[in-house]
């Protein structure tokens, strides 16, 4: 079967408003609250399920900048991961005493489906989408340069990052130009 290599699939991610809505919501069911917390943690670290599940206190170190960083080896490609522990991720780590609850990827994604239905978020949330949210909503839309995004996601080169997130950057450029036009219009 032929696959068109030039076809780009749309990146699914939560907007800043959707992410804040999810962050603020408290579920009465423990399992949904834990999955929400884990999902938010991954939104602020870019870790995939295998890395999140194997994270221990040994992986969290004080870096050269006196901030906490996650250091581990990615199981998929045996490459080193170095990710800052941003405030929201730190809050979740502290909530669970730096020992995140363990859950299978299948159950995780099943509960995310339930969460998105309850919050009326019309996007198919999966564990891997958290990585996309990290790249887009948390980093690119907060003006973090694409080179840094590429480094934090551990992509092999900038072209991979540009390929995946080029459209997102175009939307950001368009929004900034729109703001500029409003400032320049008398």
PyMOL commands that set and color helices and strands:
alter all, ss='L'
color gray80, all
select helices_A, chain A and resi 16-24+30-43+49-54+57-59+87-95+105-118+127-142+146-153+158-184
alter helices_A, ss='H'
color red, helices_A
select strands_A, chain A and resi 60-62+68-73+80-84
alter strands_A, ss='S'
color yellow, strands_A
deselect
rebuild
show_as cartoon
